[in-house]
Amino acid sequence: MANELRPCPCDIGDRFDYGGRGQEVQVGHIKAYVCKPSASTDKAVIVIHDIFGWQLPNTRYIADMLATNGYIAICPDFFVGQEAWKPSNDWASFNDWVKTRDAGKTDKEVDVILKYLKEQCGAKKIGVIGFCWGGAAVQHLMLKNPHLKTGVSLYGVISRFEDKHSLLHPTFFIFGEKDDIIPLEQVTLLEQKLKQNCKVDYEVKIYPGQTHGFVHRKREDINPQDKPYIEEGRKDMINWLNKYI
């Protein structure tokens, strides 16, 4: 089978047993998962899922983590009803599949979510984080959306925006040293381009020994040697958000 030749690169510790602390809501033409902190706040974070979609327990786990850190967290269905990728799918068909889900065409959905956060949740300061496919979407939004304060791109597919680096807002880029999807030479090139073109604060950080998806897809209790880097990645993400939101 094709999947045995190319196993899912970030199927590395799913939280199938995790139900989530938030709730699903309808926001305009899209569904979304929302989790709010116990105390009222005007700070919010949009969470952009990876290829496995908005219902992935791992992504909701991170949204809930943001809520426990004082943010309204919302994870919309950026595939807008289209089916998410499944690890059991044939990877030979992946390129055709992903062409129908463009991380650079999330603006309409983000505008709807921003309106909801401001009018229904009282949010005034809003950031965005994203994983893999969602990390590429974060870079796209940081290049053009004036209404977001900051972004964190976690192992975003850099090649999607390799010629665009004039960021509008402070952006933090997280990568794994052993990422099979994003080679280190791409990360080095990103750093060079940002240094030449970027006028706002940014940081590019590589985490030793880590593979694609490590911050949200690895279970802390599976490989003890990975736990410090998983926790460091999450802490760095939250510290960046705290700094700019």
Phi, psi and chi 1 to 4 in degrees:
 res  aa     phi    psi   chi1   chi2   chi3   chi4
   1 MET       -  148.8  -72.0  175.0   61.7      -
   2 ALA   -60.8  -35.5      -      -      -      -
   3 ASN   -70.4  -23.0  -70.6  -27.6      -      -
   4 GLU   -73.5  -29.0  -69.4  174.4   -1.8      -
   5 LEU   -78.2  -31.1  -63.7  174.1      -      -
   6 ARG  -133.9   82.5 -174.7 -178.5  173.8 -172.2
   7 PRO   -65.4  157.0   24.7  -33.1      -      -
   8 CYS   -57.3  122.6  175.1      -      -      -
   9 PRO   -69.0  -20.2   24.9  -33.5      -      -
  10 CYS  -126.3   28.5   44.1      -      -      -
  11 ASP   -92.0   71.9 -176.2   15.7      -      -
  12 ILE  -129.5   39.3   48.7  177.4      -      -
  13 GLY   133.1   47.5      -      -      -      -
  14 ASP   -62.5  147.4  -67.1  -68.5      -      -
  15 ARG   -97.3   65.7  -61.4  178.2  179.2  -81.9
  16 PHE   -63.5  -21.3  -67.3  122.5      -      -
  17 ASP   -91.5    5.8   54.5  -18.3      -      -
  18 TYR   -98.3  123.0 -175.3   75.4      -      -
  19 GLY   -92.8  -26.4      -      -      -      -
  20 GLY    96.5  150.4      -      -      -      -
  21 ARG  -100.9  -11.2  -66.5  174.8   50.5 -113.6
  22 GLY   -95.6 -157.7      -      -      -      -
  23 GLN  -141.8  157.8   60.0 -178.1  -10.4      -
  24 GLU   -91.2  137.1  -66.4 -175.9    4.7      -
  25 VAL  -133.9  161.2  -63.3      -      -      -
  26 GLN  -101.2  123.2 -172.9   74.7   35.8      -
  27 VAL  -121.2  103.3 -177.4      -      -      -
  28 GLY    59.1 -122.7      -      -      -      -
  29 HIS   -93.0    4.8   66.6  -69.1      -      -
  30 ILE  -128.8  154.6   45.8  178.5      -      -
  31 LYS   -90.9  155.4  -68.0 -179.1  178.3  177.9
  32 ALA  -152.5  152.3      -      -      -      -
  33 TYR  -101.0  127.9  173.7   79.7      -      -
  34 VAL  -125.1  134.7 -179.9      -      -      -
  35 CYS  -132.8  129.5 -169.1      -      -      -
  36 LYS  -113.8  149.1  -63.9 -179.7  179.6  179.0
  37 PRO   -72.6  165.6   25.7  -31.2      -      -
  38 SER   -67.9  -34.5   51.7      -      -      -
  39 ALA   -97.5  148.6      -      -      -      -
  40 SER   -67.4  147.7   62.8      -      -      -
  41 THR  -152.8  157.4 -179.5      -      -      -
  42 ASP  -108.5   17.4   62.1   -3.1      -      -
  43 LYS  -107.2  135.9  -61.0  178.3  179.5 -178.3
  44 ALA  -141.9  155.5      -      -      -      -
  45 VAL  -131.9  128.0  176.9      -      -      -
  46 ILE   -87.6  127.5  -59.9  169.5      -      -
  47 VAL  -105.1  118.5  179.7      -      -      -
  48 ILE  -101.8  119.2  -52.7 -175.8      -      -
  49 HIS   -68.6  169.3   54.7   73.8      -      -
  50 ASP   -89.7 -163.5   59.4   15.6      -      -
  51 ILE   -64.7  -16.3   59.4  172.2      -      -
  52 PHE   -88.3    4.2  -59.7  101.3      -      -
  53 GLY    87.4  174.6      -      -      -      -
  54 TRP   -74.7  -15.5   72.4  -65.2      -      -
  55 GLN   -94.4   -0.6  -66.6  177.9  -49.9      -
  56 LEU   -59.9  124.2 -174.8   76.4      -      -
  57 PRO   -55.9  -35.3  -27.1   35.9      -      -
  58 ASN   -60.0  -41.8  -62.8   58.9      -      -
  59 THR   -71.0  -38.2  -55.6      -      -      -
  60 ARG   -66.7  -32.2  -65.3 -170.4  173.2 -170.1
  61 TYR   -60.3  -42.6  179.4   78.0      -      -
  62 ILE   -69.3  -39.2  -62.5  -66.4      -      -
  63 ALA   -60.1  -43.3      -      -      -      -
  64 ASP   -64.2  -37.0  -69.8   -4.7      -      -
  65 MET   -62.3  -40.0 -178.7 -176.4  -61.8      -
  66 LEU   -63.4  -39.4  -69.5  168.8      -      -
  67 ALA   -64.4  -39.3      -      -      -      -
  68 THR   -68.2  -16.8   61.6      -      -      -
  69 ASN   -98.8   15.1  -79.9  -86.1      -      -
  70 GLY    96.7   12.0      -      -      -      -
  71 TYR  -111.8  143.7  -65.5   96.0      -      -
  72 ILE   -72.2  121.9  -59.7  161.4      -      -
  73 ALA  -113.5  131.5      -      -      -      -
  74 ILE  -132.2  128.9 -176.0  165.8      -      -
  75 CYS  -117.5   97.0  179.5      -      -      -
  76 PRO   -80.0  162.1   -9.1   26.9      -      -
  77 ASP   -84.4   91.9  175.2   14.6      -      -
  78 PHE   -74.8   -8.2  -79.2   97.7      -      -
  79 PHE   -86.4   -4.6  -67.5  161.0      -      -
  80 VAL    48.0   55.3 -162.1      -      -      -
  81 GLY    89.0  -17.5      -      -      -      -
  82 GLN   -68.8  149.3  -73.9 -176.3  -65.7      -
  83 GLU   -68.0  137.4 -158.6  168.9  -32.8      -
  84 ALA   -74.2  162.9      -      -      -      -
  85 TRP   -71.7  145.0 -175.8 -101.0      -      -
  86 LYS  -116.1  142.9  -63.3 -170.4 -167.7   71.0
  87 PRO   -57.8  -24.8  -25.4   34.2      -      -
  88 SER   -80.9   -9.7   58.1      -      -      -
  89 ASN   -65.3  156.8  -72.2    3.3      -      -
  90 ASP   -77.9  117.1 -175.6   -8.5      -      -
  91 TRP   -64.3  -18.1  -79.4   96.5      -      -
  92 ALA   -62.8  -22.9      -      -      -      -
  93 SER   -96.6    2.2   66.9      -      -      -
  94 PHE   -62.9  -44.7  178.8   76.3      -      -
  95 ASN   -60.7  -39.1  -73.2  -21.6      -      -
  96 ASP   -67.5  -38.8  -70.5  -26.4      -      -
  97 TRP   -62.9  -48.5  176.4   89.3      -      -
  98 VAL   -72.0  -22.6   80.9      -      -      -
  99 LYS   -61.7  -25.5  -77.8  175.6 -172.4  172.5
 100 THR   -89.2    1.8   66.4      -      -      -
 101 ARG  -133.6   88.2  -67.7  152.1  178.6   82.3
 102 ASP   -91.2  116.5 -171.6  -15.9      -      -
 103 ALA   -64.9  -16.2      -      -      -      -
 104 GLY   -89.7    5.4      -      -      -      -
 105 LYS  -124.1   53.7  -66.6 -178.5  178.6  176.2
 106 THR  -109.2    2.6   50.5      -      -      -
 107 ASP   -61.8  -43.1  -55.8  -76.0      -      -
 108 LYS   -60.4  -45.1 -178.0 -179.4  174.8 -176.0
 109 GLU   -67.3  -41.4  -76.3   67.1   47.1      -
 110 VAL   -62.4  -40.1  168.5      -      -      -
 111 ASP   -61.0  -41.2  -73.3  -14.8      -      -
 112 VAL   -63.9  -43.0  168.4      -      -      -
 113 ILE   -68.5  -40.9  -66.4  -59.1      -      -
 114 LEU   -60.4  -42.9  -75.3  169.9      -      -
 115 LYS   -60.8  -44.0 -172.6  171.9 -174.3  -75.3
 116 TYR   -63.0  -46.5  167.7   80.3      -      -
 117 LEU   -63.0  -39.1  -73.2  171.8      -      -
 118 LYS   -74.8  -44.3  -69.7  173.3 -177.9  176.3
 119 GLU   -86.6  -34.1  -65.2 -179.1    0.8      -
 120 GLN  -100.7  -24.2  -56.6  -64.2  -38.7      -
 121 CYS  -114.7   -5.8  -56.1      -      -      -
 122 GLY    72.6   20.4      -      -      -      -
 123 ALA   -77.2  136.2      -      -      -      -
 124 LYS  -118.0  -28.6  -64.7  177.3 -178.4  174.6
 125 LYS  -120.2  117.1  -66.8  171.8  -80.1 -171.2
 126 ILE  -129.8  130.7  -56.7  168.6      -      -
 127 GLY  -118.1 -178.3      -      -      -      -
 128 VAL  -145.4  140.9   60.2      -      -      -
 129 ILE  -127.9  157.6   68.9  165.6      -      -
 130 GLY  -158.8  151.3      -      -      -      -
 131 PHE  -114.0  127.9  -53.4   97.7      -      -
 132 CYS    58.2 -108.3 -176.1      -      -      -
 133 TRP   -54.8  -43.2 -176.8   91.3      -      -
 134 GLY   -68.6  -28.9      -      -      -      -
 135 GLY   -66.5  -37.2      -      -      -      -
 136 ALA   -65.3  -39.7      -      -      -      -
 137 ALA   -62.8  -37.2      -      -      -      -
 138 VAL   -61.2  -46.4  167.5      -      -      -
 139 GLN   -60.2  -42.0 -173.4  169.9  -12.7      -
 140 HIS   -58.3  -46.4  164.3   74.2      -      -
 141 LEU   -68.5  -35.1  -67.9  165.9      -      -
 142 MET   -68.4  -20.4  -70.4  -64.9   97.0      -
 143 LEU   -82.6  -19.2  -71.8  162.1      -      -
 144 LYS  -142.5  -19.0   64.9  172.4  -62.7 -174.9
 145 ASN   -91.6  114.5 -167.1  -55.7      -      -
 146 PRO   -77.2  -10.3   28.5  -33.6      -      -
 147 HIS   -92.9   -4.4  -55.4  -66.5      -      -
 148 LEU   -99.8  143.7  -65.8  161.7      -      -
 149 LYS   -84.5  -36.8  -67.1  -72.7 -174.0 -173.9
 150 THR  -164.6  169.0 -170.9      -      -      -
 151 GLY  -147.2  153.0      -      -      -      -
 152 VAL  -126.6  117.3 -179.1      -      -      -
 153 SER  -102.0  112.8  172.6      -      -      -
 154 LEU  -100.5  114.1  -63.3  100.3      -      -
 155 TYR    40.5   49.7   23.9   87.2      -      -
 156 GLY   -71.4  144.1      -      -      -      -
 157 VAL   -72.9   95.6 -174.5      -      -      -
 158 ILE   -60.3  -37.1  -50.4  170.4      -      -
 159 SER   -58.2  -19.9   55.7      -      -      -
 160 ARG   -65.2  -29.2  176.5   66.7 -176.7   75.4
 161 PHE  -131.9   43.9  -59.5  106.5      -      -
 162 GLU   -68.2  -16.3   56.6 -170.4    5.5      -
 163 ASP  -106.7   10.1  -62.8  -37.0      -      -
 164 LYS  -126.7  114.0  -58.9  170.9 -175.9  173.2
 165 HIS  -138.5    5.0  -57.0   91.4      -      -
 166 SER   -85.2   77.9  -60.8      -      -      -
 167 LEU   -68.0  144.9  -57.2  169.8      -      -
 168 LEU   -87.5  -26.8  -64.0  177.1      -      -
 169 HIS  -133.4  156.2  -46.4  -72.3      -      -
 170 PRO   -55.8  131.2  -25.2   35.0      -      -
 171 THR  -135.4  135.4  -51.8      -      -      -
 172 PHE  -111.7  126.7 -176.3   36.1      -      -
 173 PHE  -110.3  123.2  -63.7   87.1      -      -
 174 ILE  -110.3  129.9  -72.9  175.8      -      -
 175 PHE  -136.2  154.6  -63.2  103.3      -      -
 176 GLY   -98.9  140.0      -      -      -      -
 177 GLU   -61.5  -34.2 -179.3 -168.0   20.6      -
 178 LYS  -105.2   31.3  -56.1  -69.5 -173.8 -176.1
 179 ASP   -74.0  117.3 -167.4  -34.3      -      -
 180 ASP   -73.2  -19.8  -69.5  -24.2      -      -
 181 ILE   -91.3  -33.2  -64.8  173.1      -      -
 182 ILE  -119.8   94.6  -54.4  168.7      -      -
 183 PRO   -62.6  152.5  -14.3   26.2      -      -
 184 LEU   -62.7  -28.4  -74.8  179.6      -      -
 185 GLU   -65.0  -30.1   51.9  -95.6   30.3      -
 186 GLN   -67.3  -39.8  -77.0 -171.3   16.0      -
 187 VAL   -65.3  -42.7  179.0      -      -      -
 188 THR   -60.3  -43.0  -59.0      -      -      -
 189 LEU   -64.1  -40.3 -176.4   61.0      -      -
 190 LEU   -58.2  -46.6  171.8   70.0      -      -
 191 GLU   -60.0  -42.2  -72.1 -173.7  -77.3      -
 192 GLN   -63.0  -44.4  -69.3  172.4   -7.4      -
 193 LYS   -66.6  -39.6  -64.5  -77.0 -171.5 -179.4
 194 LEU   -64.9  -41.3  -72.7  169.9      -      -
 195 LYS   -60.5  -36.6 -167.2  171.4 -176.6  179.9
 196 GLN   -78.3  -34.9  -67.8  166.4    5.6      -
 197 ASN  -116.2  -20.0  -59.6  -67.6      -      -
 198 CYS   -88.8  129.9 -168.0      -      -      -
 199 LYS  -102.0   -7.2  -56.1  -77.1 -163.3  -63.2
 200 VAL  -109.6  172.1  -62.5      -      -      -
 201 ASP   -67.7  139.9 -167.1   14.7      -      -
 202 TYR  -152.3  161.8   68.3   87.1      -      -
 203 GLU  -147.1  138.6 -176.2  177.0  -14.2      -
 204 VAL  -118.3  123.1  177.1      -      -      -
 205 LYS  -129.8  133.2 -174.3  168.7  178.6  177.1
 206 ILE  -110.8  129.3  -60.7  166.2      -      -
 207 TYR  -100.9  121.9  -64.9   73.6      -      -
 208 PRO   -56.6  133.6  -23.1   32.9      -      -
 209 GLY    72.2    3.0      -      -      -      -
 210 GLN   -93.2  146.1  -64.2  -49.9  -62.9      -
 211 THR  -102.0  174.5   53.5      -      -      -
 212 HIS   -58.1  132.7 -166.9   74.8      -      -
 213 GLY    88.1    8.1      -      -      -      -
 214 PHE   -63.4  -34.8   74.8   98.3      -      -
 215 VAL   -68.9  -37.2  173.5      -      -      -
 216 HIS  -114.5  -15.8   79.5  -56.8      -      -
 217 ARG  -104.3  -14.8  -64.5  -58.5  -64.1  -87.6
 218 LYS   -90.1  137.9  -86.2 -172.3  178.8  178.6
 219 ARG   -83.5  132.1  -68.5  -80.7  -66.7 -108.4
 220 GLU   -61.5  -24.4  -52.1   90.6  -34.4      -
 221 ASP   -97.2    4.9   52.0   -3.7      -      -
 222 ILE   -88.8  -52.8  -71.6 -179.8      -      -
 223 ASN  -119.4  104.3  -64.9  -50.8      -      -
 224 PRO   -53.6  -33.1  -24.8   33.1      -      -
 225 GLN   -69.4  -20.3   69.4  -89.1   25.0      -
 226 ASP   -85.6  -24.1  -67.6  -31.2      -      -
 227 LYS   -53.2  -46.5 -175.7  176.8  179.5 -179.9
 228 PRO   -59.6  -36.2  -21.0   31.6      -      -
 229 TYR   -76.1  -35.8  -62.8  111.3      -      -
 230 ILE   -61.8  -48.0  -63.6  168.8      -      -
 231 GLU   -66.7  -37.1  -67.6  179.3  -17.5      -
 232 GLU   -65.3  -42.2 -176.4 -179.9  -13.9      -
 233 GLY   -60.8  -43.0      -      -      -      -
 234 ARG   -67.6  -41.5  -66.8  171.4 -180.0  173.6
 235 LYS   -65.1  -42.5 -175.0  177.9  178.6 -177.1
 236 ASP   -62.1  -41.5  -71.4  -15.1      -      -
 237 MET   -59.6  -48.3  173.7 -175.1   73.8      -
 238 ILE   -68.2  -39.2  -70.4  164.9      -      -
 239 ASN   -62.4  -38.5  -75.2  -16.7      -      -
 240 TRP   -65.3  -44.7 -174.3  -89.1      -      -
 241 LEU   -62.2  -43.3  -66.0  170.9      -      -
 242 ASN   -60.7  -34.2  -71.3  -13.4      -      -
 243 LYS   -70.2  -35.5 -175.2  176.5 -179.9 -179.5
 244 TYR  -113.5   -5.0  -70.1  105.4      -      -
 245 ILE  -109.0      -  -62.7 -178.7      -      -
